[in-house]
Amino acid sequence: MLKKICRGAFAVVLLLTLICGAASAHTAVIENGGANKYKAIRLTPEIYNNAKGDLSDLRIQDGKNEEIPYFINSGNQTDYNIETQTYPMTLINSYTKDDSFYFDYKISDVPERDIIATSIELTTSNTGFAKNIELYGSYDDINWELVQNDTLYSIDGKSKLNIKFLKAQKYTHYRFKLGNNLEKISFGSATLIYNNVTQENIYFIENIIPEFNVTEEIKSTAVHINGLYHLKLAGITVDTDSSFMRTVTAPYAGNKELYNLSLNGTSYNDTTIPYNGQIVNDSDFSLIINNGDDKPINIKGIAAQYYADELVFEDNGSETYTLTFGADAAASAPVYDISKYKDEILKGGIDKLEIKNITFAEPEKEPKQDYTMIFNIVIVAVAILLGVLILFKLRKKSQ
């Protein structure tokens, strides 16, 4: 009889322990592939949204449910030598032809070595213009080849007076062709520039089109954006066909003036709010557009860019792996040996595996009950019952 009571009490205590401590994890299935020893998976917004902000709750298991060590790779950084060259240019001709206006420049002092340039910088005292231009290059001021089309503007305190080449150029002469010059634009100087990248940061930048909704408030528009929770943002872009220039207040980025304008058939705009990898720690993310007394702009869409991470692990031959996350809010980041030699691993070949599907744990339909009091009562009751039974047995033996 005593044994049956003990077994029953143990079962009740175990059941209550499981009820109190159980936590369901979200899972993502990873299908193995490739011939390299090491594998990598790139985390998706759904994983960031439902995992801890520091990713300390992420775990990888193989087909036998054994834990697989991993490290987080957020990108690589490569250093280069600093190299900058500038070549002042001289205006050699300006004229009108077929309703177009031309400015011809050449390098003032051509060096003996080959010229390599990555951009042209201009200065002007003119304002209130926006021009589509065609840029041509030449070696002899006779034969000209189209380099690229671009836009120059200076209006309302916003200006773009530089042309970044799509690829490095070696011309010694450059020609600017403007569709017209009603504003009588003149350039104070033109400088050919060669810039070598001093440092290149290679990150895993991904694009998403998040869901959003708009609410109109007094003299402002609130754009509520979903799906950014725990993402390391690189930037947010507002897609609109409205003409405007307004201040936007953005979480973690402060205030910035965005604009989308058109002048004489030329469009110029800046509708992107830059971020520096700031992690979004608030599920309520809203942009506030200051409308003043103007009508709200038409927001066609929102695009976001974020810095993604990859989990890199050693393949043990399992056909599939499982990523679990969101199970334990108190979890601490695992410490694996593989992180100590990750630099060497990243120098070799790594197979990129895809996450095929994500299964989210079912949310509790009712508020989670606090079983602490019930647990304590059961423990006390079992203890009292056992004590009574022991005393009863002792009295029975003594008689």
C-alpha positions in Angstrom: 0.0 0.0 0.0 2.8 2.4 0.9 4.6 1.7 -2.3 1.5 2.4 -4.4 1.0 5.7 -2.6 4.6 6.7 -3.2 4.4 5.8 -6.9 1.2 7.8 -7.3 2.7 10.8 -5.5 5.8 10.7 -7.6 3.7 10.6 -10.8 1.7 13.6 -9.7 4.9 15.6 -8.8 6.5 14.6 -12.2 3.4 15.7 -14.1 3.2 19.1 -12.4 6.9 19.6 -13.0 6.5 18.9 -16.7 3.5 21.3 -16.8 5.3 24.0 -15.0 8.6 23.7 -16.9 7.6 22.7 -20.4 8.5 25.1 -23.2 7.8 24.6 -26.9 10.5 25.5 -29.5 10.1 26.7 -33.0 11.9 24.5 -35.5 13.4 24.9 -39.0 14.4 22.0 -41.2 17.7 22.1 -43.0 18.4 19.6 -45.8 22.0 18.6 -46.2 23.9 18.9 -49.5 27.3 19.6 -51.1 30.7 18.0 -50.7 32.4 20.4 -48.3 33.1 19.5 -44.7 31.5 22.6 -43.3 28.0 23.9 -43.9 26.3 27.3 -43.4 22.7 28.5 -43.1 21.6 32.1 -43.4 19.1 33.2 -40.9 15.7 34.6 -42.1 13.5 37.4 -40.7 11.1 34.8 -39.3 13.9 33.3 -37.2 15.1 36.7 -36.0 11.5 37.8 -35.1 11.0 34.7 -32.9 14.4 34.1 -31.4 16.2 36.1 -28.7 17.8 39.3 -29.8 21.3 38.0 -29.1 20.5 34.7 -30.8 21.7 32.8 -27.7 18.7 30.4 -27.9 19.7 28.9 -31.3 20.6 25.2 -31.3 21.3 22.8 -34.2 20.5 19.1 -33.9 21.2 16.3 -36.3 18.9 13.5 -37.4 19.6 11.6 -34.1 18.7 14.8 -32.0 22.3 15.2 -31.0 23.5 18.8 -30.6 25.8 20.1 -33.3 28.4 22.9 -32.4 28.3 26.0 -34.6 29.6 29.6 -34.7 27.9 32.8 -36.0 29.4 34.4 -39.1 28.3 38.0 -39.6 30.6 38.8 -42.5 34.3 39.4 -43.3 36.5 42.5 -43.4 39.4 43.0 -45.8 41.9 45.9 -45.6 43.4 47.6 -48.6 46.2 50.2 -49.0 45.0 53.8 -49.3 45.5 55.4 -52.7 44.0 58.6 -54.0 44.9 60.7 -57.0 43.4 64.0 -58.2 43.7 65.5 -61.7 42.5 69.1 -62.1 40.8 69.7 -65.5 40.6 72.7 -67.8 37.6 73.8 -69.8 38.7 73.9 -73.5 35.4 74.4 -75.3 31.7 75.1 -74.7 29.1 75.4 -77.4 25.5 74.8 -78.4 24.5 72.3 -81.1 21.0 71.0 -82.0 19.4 72.5 -78.8 22.0 70.8 -76.7 24.8 72.4 -74.7 28.3 71.0 -74.5 31.2 71.5 -72.0 34.6 69.9 -73.1 37.3 69.4 -70.5 40.8 68.0 -70.6 43.3 67.1 -67.8 45.4 70.2 -67.1 48.7 68.4 -66.7 48.7 64.9 -68.2 51.3 62.7 -66.4 53.4 60.2 -68.3 51.7 57.2 -66.7 48.2 56.0 -67.6 45.3 57.9 -66.1 42.8 55.9 -64.1 39.7 57.7 -62.7 36.7 56.6 -60.7 34.7 59.9 -60.6 34.5 63.5 -61.6 33.8 66.3 -59.1 32.3 69.6 -60.2 31.7 72.9 -58.5 29.2 75.6 -59.5 27.7 78.7 -58.0 24.4 78.1 -59.8 21.3 76.7 -57.9 17.8 75.8 -58.7 18.6 73.2 -61.5 18.4 69.5 -62.1 19.9 68.2 -65.3 20.1 64.8 -67.1 23.5 64.7 -68.7 25.4 62.5 -71.1 29.1 62.0 -70.3 31.6 61.2 -73.1 35.3 60.4 -73.0 38.1 60.8 -75.5 41.9 60.4 -75.7 42.4 63.0 -78.5 39.5 65.5 -78.4 38.3 64.1 -81.7 36.9 60.6 -81.2 34.3 60.5 -78.4 32.7 57.5 -76.7 29.7 57.5 -74.4 30.8 56.8 -70.8 27.4 56.9 -69.0 24.2 58.9 -68.3 23.8 60.6 -65.0 22.0 63.4 -63.2 23.4 66.7 -61.7 21.3 68.9 -59.5 21.5 71.7 -56.9 18.1 72.7 -55.5 16.5 73.4 -52.1 19.8 72.9 -50.3 20.3 69.4 -51.9 23.0 68.9 -54.4 24.7 66.2 -56.5 27.7 67.5 -58.4 29.7 64.4 -58.7 29.6 61.5 -61.2 30.8 58.1 -60.0 31.9 56.0 -62.9 30.3 52.6 -63.3 33.8 51.3 -63.9 37.3 52.9 -63.9 38.1 55.1 -66.9 41.4 56.1 -68.6 40.3 59.0 -70.8 42.2 62.3 -70.8 39.2 64.4 -72.2 35.6 64.5 -71.0 32.5 66.0 -72.5 29.3 67.0 -70.7 26.2 67.1 -72.9 23.1 68.9 -71.4 19.7 68.7 -73.1 19.4 72.5 -72.7 21.0 75.2 -70.6 18.1 77.6 -69.9 19.5 78.2 -66.4 22.9 79.2 -67.9 24.8 76.8 -65.7 28.6 77.2 -65.6 31.0 75.1 -63.6 33.7 76.7 -61.5 36.0 73.7 -61.6 36.2 70.1 -62.7 38.4 67.5 -61.1 39.1 63.9 -62.1 39.5 61.6 -59.1 40.9 58.2 -58.6 40.0 56.5 -55.2 41.0 53.0 -54.2 38.8 51.4 -51.6 40.8 51.6 -48.3 38.6 49.1 -46.5 35.9 46.8 -47.8 33.4 45.4 -45.4 31.6 42.3 -46.8 28.3 41.7 -45.1 25.4 39.5 -45.8 22.8 42.2 -46.7 19.3 40.9 -47.5 16.2 42.8 -48.7 12.7 42.3 -47.5 9.3 43.8 -48.3 7.6 44.0 -44.9 3.9 44.4 -44.3 2.8 47.9 -43.1 -0.2 50.0 -42.3 -0.7 53.8 -42.2 -2.5 55.9 -39.8 -3.1 59.7 -40.2 -2.6 61.9 -37.2 -2.7 65.6 -36.7 -0.2 67.1 -39.3 1.7 63.8 -39.4 1.5 60.3 -40.9 2.5 57.2 -38.9 3.8 54.2 -40.9 3.7 51.1 -38.8 6.0 48.4 -40.1 5.8 44.7 -39.2 8.5 42.0 -39.2 11.5 44.1 -38.2 11.8 42.8 -34.7 15.4 41.8 -33.8 16.7 42.6 -37.3 20.0 44.4 -37.7 18.8 47.2 -40.1 20.9 48.6 -42.9 18.2 50.9 -44.2 14.5 51.5 -44.8 13.2 52.9 -48.1 9.8 54.6 -48.7 8.3 53.9 -52.1 6.1 56.8 -53.2 4.9 58.6 -56.3 4.2 61.8 -54.4 6.3 64.9 -54.7 7.5 66.1 -51.3 10.3 67.2 -49.0 9.6 66.4 -45.4 11.2 65.5 -42.1 10.8 61.9 -41.0 11.4 60.6 -37.5 12.6 57.0 -37.4 13.3 54.7 -34.4 17.0 54.5 -33.6 17.8 56.9 -36.5 16.5 60.2 -35.3 15.3 62.8 -37.9 16.1 62.9 -41.6 14.7 65.0 -44.4 13.4 62.8 -47.3 12.5 64.1 -50.7 11.1 63.1 -54.0 11.0 66.0 -56.5 11.0 66.6 -60.2 12.2 69.8 -62.0 12.1 70.4 -65.7 11.5 66.7 -66.4 14.4 65.6 -64.2 13.7 63.6 -61.0 15.9 63.6 -57.9 15.1 61.9 -54.7 16.4 60.5 -51.4 13.7 58.3 -49.7 16.0 56.0 -47.7 16.7 56.2 -44.0 20.2 54.7 -43.3 20.9 52.5 -40.4 24.2 51.1 -39.1 23.2 47.6 -38.1 21.1 48.8 -35.2 19.1 45.9 -33.8 15.4 46.6 -33.5 14.4 45.8 -29.9 10.8 46.9 -30.1 8.1 45.1 -31.9 6.3 48.4 -32.5 8.3 50.1 -35.2 6.8 53.3 -36.7 8.0 56.0 -39.0 6.5 59.5 -38.3 6.3 61.7 -41.4 5.8 65.4 -40.6 3.2 66.7 -43.1 2.8 70.2 -41.7 -0.2 71.7 -43.5 0.3 69.5 -46.7 -1.7 66.5 -47.6 -0.2 63.1 -46.6 2.0 61.5 -49.3 0.9 58.3 -51.1 3.0 55.4 -49.7 3.1 52.6 -52.3 5.4 50.3 -50.3 8.2 49.9 -47.8 11.5 48.1 -48.5 14.0 47.2 -45.8 17.6 46.0 -45.9 19.2 44.1 -43.0 22.5 42.5 -42.1 22.0 38.8 -41.9 24.0 36.2 -40.0 25.0 32.7 -41.0 25.4 29.7 -38.7 28.5 27.6 -39.7 28.8 24.0 -38.5 30.7 20.8 -39.3 28.8 18.2 -41.3 28.5 14.8 -39.5 26.7 13.0 -42.4 23.2 13.6 -41.3 20.6 13.9 -44.1 18.8 16.7 -42.4 19.5 19.0 -39.5 17.0 20.9 -37.3 17.4 24.5 -36.0 15.5 25.2 -32.8 14.8 28.6 -31.4 12.5 30.5 -29.1 12.3 27.7 -26.5 14.0 29.3 -23.5 14.0 33.0 -22.8 16.6 32.5 -20.1 19.0 30.5 -22.4 22.7 31.6 -22.5 24.8 31.4 -25.6 26.5 28.0 -26.1 30.3 27.9 -26.0 31.8 25.6 -28.6 35.4 24.8 -29.6 34.6 25.5 -33.2 34.4 29.2 -32.6 38.1 29.2 -31.6 39.3 28.2 -35.1 36.5 29.8 -37.2 38.9 32.1 -39.1 40.6 29.1 -40.6 37.3 27.5 -41.5 36.1 30.6 -43.3 39.2 30.5 -45.5 38.0 27.2 -47.0 35.0 26.0 -48.9 31.6 26.1 -47.2 28.4 24.7 -48.6 25.3 27.0 -48.3 22.3 25.1 -47.1 18.7 26.3 -47.3 16.0 26.4 -44.7 13.2 24.4 -46.3 10.4 25.1 -43.8 9.8 26.7 -40.4 7.3 25.3 -37.9 6.2 27.6 -35.1 5.1 26.2 -31.8 1.3 26.5 -31.2 0.6 29.5 -28.9 -1.3 28.7 -25.7 -5.0 29.3 -26.1 -5.4 30.3 -22.5 -3.2 32.3 -20.2 -0.5 30.1 -18.6 -1.5 29.0 -15.1 0.7 29.5 -12.1 1.0 25.9 -10.7 3.5 26.9 -8.0 0.9 26.9 -5.2 -0.7 23.7 -6.4 2.7 22.1 -6.6 3.6 23.1 -3.0 0.2 21.9 -1.7 0.7 18.5 -3.3 4.2 18.2 -1.9 3.0 19.1 1.6 0.0 16.8 1.4 2.1 13.9 0.2 4.6 14.5 3.0 1.8 14.6 5.6 0.2 11.4 4.2 3.5 9.6 4.2 4.2 10.7 7.8 0.8 9.5 8.9 1.3 6.1 7.2 4.7 5.7 8.8 3.4 6.5 12.3 0.5 4.1 11.7 3.0 1.3 10.7 5.2 2.0 13.7 2.2 1.9 16.1 1.0 -1.3 14.5 4.3 -3.0 15.0 4.6 -1.9 18.6 1.3 -3.5 19.6 
